[in-house]
């Protein structure tokens, strides 16, 4: 479980991972979503395990991604966006709740 603050309005636990203050993770129930800066870069759900996109930015985001995913198993940005949106829908999550 993520150790962090609880966002009571949306029932998310918000925590940090990795270096610095730009890596955030949100957890609600069995769903964990990883952000680098304000961009979702990965998630974990029981039916898929950990899903992460390739690093399209730079070394800081690369370091964030390395904290929770194997570089050999990352998927393209386009595939990630499709799977991420489908996961949000399946779990009844509004992406705007995560900002």
HUDA-V447766 format. One record per helix or strand of 2 or more residues. SS is the DSSP state (@ for helix, = for strand). FROM is the first residue (numbers start at 1). LEN is the number of residues. If there is no record, write none. Layout:
ss=SS from=FROM len=LEN
ss=SS from=FROM len=LEN
This chain:
ss== from=4 len=4
ss== from=12 len=5
ss== from=23 len=6
ss== from=31 len=6
ss== from=39 len=7
ss== from=49 len=5
ss=@ from=59 len=8
ss=@ from=71 len=3
ss=@ from=77 len=14
ss=@ from=95 len=4
